[in-house]
Amino acid sequence: MTPPGICILSTVHLCFDVRMFQAEARTLARAGFAVTLIALEDPTPSETEGIRILAQPRPRHRLQRMLSTLRVVWLARSQPVGLYAFHDPELLPAAVLLKLLTGRQLVYDVHEDVPAAIRSRPWLPRPLRPLVARLYPLLEGLALPFVDGLTLADHAYQKYYQGRRTLTALNYPLMTYAGLYEERQPGGRPTLVYAGSITALRGLYEMIELVRRLRPAFPDLLLRLVGPVGSPAEQIRARELITRHDLGAHIEFTGLVSHLEVHRHLLNADVGLALLHPDPNYVNSLPTKMFEYMMMGRPVVVSNFPMWAQIVAAAGCGFAPDPLDLDAVEKVLRRLLEDADLRREMGRRGRAAVLEQYSWEKEGERLVEFYRALLKADG
């Protein structure tokens, strides 16, 4: 018997988003589900593996984004599926409407600590953030009785959903690209890499300053920033800093690239960076990029958040200094850049830890069983 179809929805994420598509949609499709994905058009290439993609135009402003929700609801309602999985808190009202119109199963995939994240949303006026953060749990509380199950990206989010039907599916890296691994060959340009959204809160300006500090000792140093820059204001300030310190030949922005290309950039680096600020939304979240650096056999320098520091210490794969103490960060980067043997050994340890403990495959198996149980209960 063919399993019922699943329709995955987002008005925020690009079609080939790592968690939504690369991990969850592909895992469900490989398990035999007919998967349809409705999300924003994505310029990066990806194998779709039979997943039906209904790409939506990316909105130019927030009003257009809200109006696009109506089109997504209309599209989703017409899909011959047994379950909707939505990935954005903004879609809570639309998801409830779909439930009322169709009676189909509803899953909410929670990517982050939403109340904490709201307090750092750059598009929200700063004075409004505390109010919206307090109002969100009230809205969510009204919607949750219509939600049949929740999948959480981190154990820390469980505190918001006591008594609900939940599955924690951690953001561990996919083994899809693990086979690309090769050791970094000596003699190349010393290269630091950061992969992910590039924002002030994720250490953009600190990374630029670190390049300025390290350049005298490492004249060929390169910092490669892989991903989209957060806002026009952040782009302008970053360019001003780079120009002021004459760092144009030492800092490269790749822009948005495919998931495969991200991993190729990691292989062309000596050290992976994740110097996120101690924002409440980051401190208790798993660092997906750190695991990807580790999987590619690269030592890591990451923020000293307790969970991150514990993983790094247990694996012996890098350092976890205070991300705002640039003297401390500079010290460990100097040590790594000067010692190829240390980089190689830490890289091997990190890769071994991922292959043994931190891969998506087991999480994906549990995700499939969770969906099967929900659809079986509905049948």
Secondary structure, 3 states (H helix, E strand, C coil): CCCCCEEEEEEEEECCCHHHHHHHHHHHHHCCCCEEEEEECCCCCCCCCCCEEEEECCCCCHHHHHHHHHHHHHHHHCCCCCEEEECCHHHHHHHHHHHHHHCCEEEEEECCCHHHHHCCCCCCCHHHHHHHHHHHHHHHHHHHHHCCEEEECCHHHHHHCCCCCEEECCCCCCHHHHHHCCCCCCCCCCEEEEECCECCCCCHHHHHHHHHHHCCCCCCCEEEEEECECCHHHHHHHHHHHHHCCCCCCEEEEECCCHHHHHHHHHCCCEEEECCCCCHHHHCCCCHHHHHHHHCCCCEEECCCHHHHHHHHHHCCEECCCCCCHHHHHHHHHHHHHCHHHHHHHHHHHHHHHHHHCCHHHHHHHHHHHHHHHHHHHC
